[in-house]
Amino acid sequence: MDFELSDVQEQYLKSLRELCRAEILPHTRAIENDVEILQRNLKRLGDFGLSSLVYPEKYGGSDADAITNTLAWLELAQTCPSTFLSMGASTGLCGYTIFKLGTEEQKEKYLKPVARAEMIGALALTEPSVGSDLAAAKTKAIRDGDYYILNGSKMFITNGPIADCVVVLAVTGEKGGAHRMSLFIVDKDCPGWSSGPPLDKMGVRGSPTSALYFDECRVPAENLLGKEYEGFYRVMECLTFFRIGMACFSLGIAKASLTEAIKYAVQREAFGTAIYNHQDVSFRLAEVKTEIDAAEMLILQAAWQFQLGNDATREASMAKLLASEVGKRAADVAVQVHGGYGYISDYRVEQLYRDARLGEIGEGVSEVQRMLIARSLLLD
Ligand SMILES: Cc1cc2nc3c(=O)[nH]c(=O)nc-3n(C[C@H](O)[C@H](O)[C@H](O)COP(=O)(O)OP(=O)(O)OC[C@H]3O[C@@H](n4cnc5c(N)ncnc54)[C@H](O)[C@@H]3O)c2cc1C
C-alpha cells in the first residue's frame, strides 16, 4: 500500500481544511435547527469540487483517486458529521449508483447536477418494516406502457425532505425476493411521491431524514437504473463505496472528539494540576489515539483495494465496523474528560456523542457488517 500524496493532493486537502474550518465549523451547532445552513454547505462543497472529486471530468469531476477522496471525506466528517452524511447520501450513494449503473443520458441528467450539488440526491432502500433484510422489501413497481407505477413507502431516508431525485429499490412485478428487484431514478417531477416531515433524531440533526411515500407514482420507463431484476445485487455492490464513507464519518467524529478532549484536559485543573496530568485521563486519550490510527489504517486499506478495482466488500465492512466502535468510544471518553460540561450542549462533545451513535446503524448495522466479513472468510 502506498499512501504518499502528491503536492497537488496535499494542496487540495489543505485548502479543503481551511474551507471547513472557516465556513463550516462555526455553524455545526446552528445547522441542527436550520436546513438552509446544510443546503449552503452542500452548494459550497459542490463548487469546491468535493462532492464530485472521484467522478470523471466529463461528469464535472476531478477523476481523483480513492485515497485522496477518503482523506477529503475525513476532513469534512471531523468538521461537520451532518453535512458529511447529507453530502455522502447525495453523491456517494445516489450519485455513485447512477455512475455505476446509469446510461449516458441518466448520467448527464442526474449524475452531473448531483455531483455539482445543483441537485440533492438520496438512496431509498430501507422500508418501515425492513432494513437489514432488504431482500424482503415490499415497495412495488409495475410496468404500465412507457411507465412504471410505484407503490409503497421507504423509511429513514437521508435527504428525504430536500431531495430532487431518489434512487429507489422496488420489487418489479407481483412476486418479491432479491432476484425480482429493480432500481429506479424517481425525479422530483414524477407525480405521486412525497416526503414525510423530518424525523426528530438523536444525532446528525442537521441532516434531514424522513419517510418517503409512493402512491401510484408514475416513473418513466427510461428511469429504470441498470437492468430489470438485477437491482438488489447491483445496489449491494455500489454500497461498498460509501461504506468506506460511513467509516470516515465515525473516524472523523473520533478525531474531533480526541482534539476536543486534549484541548479541555490541558486547561482544566483538578487536585492542583491539569487533568491531563492524571494518568487515568492521559492513558485513555493514548488508547483513543491508538484506536484511531488502527481504524484509519483499515479505512485506507479499504480505499486502496477500491482504487485497485478489487472487491473491497470485506475491507469496507471491517473499516466501518471498527471505526464505528472507535467513534463511539472516543466520543464517550471525550464527554467523560469534560465532566459535567460534557453533558451540556455548549460543548461540542455533547453533539459528537449523539452523532457517533449512527455509525453502528447507518448503511448496515454492525451485525450485518460482521455477517459480511464472516461470509467472506469462507471464500478465502
Ligand atoms: C439517520 C439515519 C439515516 C439513514 N439513511 C438511510 C438512507 O439514506 N437510505 C436508506 O435506505 N436507509 C437509511 N437508513 C436506514 C438504515 O440503513 C437502517 O436503519 C439499517 O440498515 C438497519 O435497518 P433497521 O433499522 O430496519 O433495523 P433492523 O434490520 O430491524 O435491525 C434491528 C436490529 O436487529 C439486529 N439484527 C438485524 N439483523 C440481524 C442479523 N442478521 N444478525 C444479528 N442481528 C441482527 C441488530 O441488532 C439490528 O440493529 C438510515 C438510518 C438512520 C438512523
The ligand as an ORCA input file, in Angstrom:
! r2SCAN-3c Opt
* xyz 0 1
  C     -30.024      8.739     10.465
  C     -30.287      7.581      9.549
  C     -30.086      7.747      8.195
  C     -30.371      6.697      7.313
  N     -30.251      6.905      5.954
  C     -30.695      5.953      5.106
  C     -30.738      6.191      3.690
  O     -30.342      7.260      3.218
  N     -31.259      5.225      2.878
  C     -31.720      4.035      3.369
  O     -32.174      3.216      2.593
  N     -31.667      3.768      4.708
  C     -31.176      4.698      5.580
  N     -31.152      4.440      6.926
  C     -31.632      3.166      7.424
  C     -30.518      2.268      7.935
  O     -29.720      1.823      6.858
  C     -31.222      1.113      8.676
  O     -31.743      1.672      9.865
  C     -30.297     -0.026      8.983
  O     -29.892     -0.675      7.809
  C     -30.979     -1.058      9.900
  O     -32.252     -1.397      9.480
  P     -33.481     -1.352     10.522
  O     -33.462     -0.013     11.149
  O     -34.703     -1.774      9.803
  O     -33.084     -2.412     11.618
  P     -33.417     -3.986     11.577
  O     -32.976     -4.581     10.310
  O     -34.800     -4.182     12.027
  O     -32.446     -4.474     12.732
  C     -32.669     -4.127     14.097
  C     -31.606     -4.808     14.918
  O     -31.760     -6.225     14.814
  C     -30.493     -6.852     14.880
  N     -30.295     -7.640     13.635
  C     -30.883     -7.491     12.432
  N     -30.441     -8.419     11.570
  C     -29.527     -9.162     12.232
  C     -28.717    -10.288     11.891
  N     -28.739    -10.817     10.658
  N     -27.894    -10.789     12.844
  C     -27.865    -10.254     14.084
  N     -28.608     -9.200     14.464
  C     -29.420     -8.659     13.554
  C     -29.457     -5.739     15.025
  O     -29.161     -5.538     16.389
  C     -30.169     -4.536     14.469
  O     -29.657     -3.315     14.956
  C     -30.823      5.459      7.822
  C     -30.988      5.289      9.201
  C     -30.738      6.340     10.057
  C     -30.956      6.141     11.538
*
